[in-house]
């Protein structure tokens, strides 16, 4: 079940470096794009950065709307995650093509992708130089959500192998998140 | 054995989101700091970004030298990885305290940490606004290295559980890198 995550804990949803799906929407258009280059840059209030390349339809929608959602998919979704990074949403509705169902977000227009393990609703902090020079978007995390079977009391657990997060290497080869290991206190 | 990685493949060494150790040096001082917020932002020539907080000794050394090394540690090093994120190198030599042996890098003054799985020798691209506003450092990857038991023909493999990479959640709890999973072509 999707439950709200306190904003001070939002960074934990991507701190282990999962590959994400970025959803965006503007007017009557929407899109979903695979993005491995997403990370936290601040804890509380939480901020992230994401690389959104200049030649993508997602870039057009994010620049127009100032919003996007970072969705954290699982191994169960691996084929859609890889495929969503191959085609452009300008030519096809990738949600339909890959049978990706969505639910409305609460604070932004971009949708939440059903079946993911976590979601960050983001609002762009305008930084024209970073965007133009490095394709790098800074965003405030406005709301955060997690599947309460996978993220419990602020810590990730992965109930089955299919619930693990995906970490892209290249060309459709991913590392799944593995065992929890703890350092000596 | 540490072998050279072609620069066009350097991004693959951190694309799956491992927590890293950043080494730095200036004059007769050196330091090592745990850093989970490091990611690629360009392929070829490879560029990365890293968050280096304003109140750290690493920040002082990186600003003075314009250089650092991103080291990718393994589960075998978990206690040192966690501990290196807790104390400041201004007060103690963390290499000595945690028995971290080093080797010279080739193009930068910061050392390579022995026992890691990969290394990126980095030169800072001056971006004062990003550094001051977000503690975010852009860097060119000048040289890249990997342990040839763990990174073979441009793909990660983890020969034993102790050779897996670490992905920090919080408070010394990490996810180890898990199985390789492949999407349909």
Interface residues (C-beta under 8 A of the other chain):
Chain A: X12 X15 X16 X17 X18 X19 X36 X37 X38 X39 X40 X41 X42 X47 X49 X51 X75 X78 X79 X81 X82 X83 X129 X130 X134 X135 X136 X138 X154 X155 X156 X161 X164 X166 X167 X168 X169 X170 X172 X173 X174 X175 X176 X177 X178 X179 X180 X181 X182 X183 X184 X185
Chain B: X12 X15 X16 X17 X18 X19 X36 X37 X38 X39 X40 X41 X42 X47 X49 X51 X75 X78 X79 X81 X82 X83 X129 X130 X134 X135 X136 X138 X154 X155 X156 X161 X164 X166 X167 X168 X169 X170 X172 X173 X174 X175 X176 X177 X178 X179 X180 X181 X182 X183 X184 X185
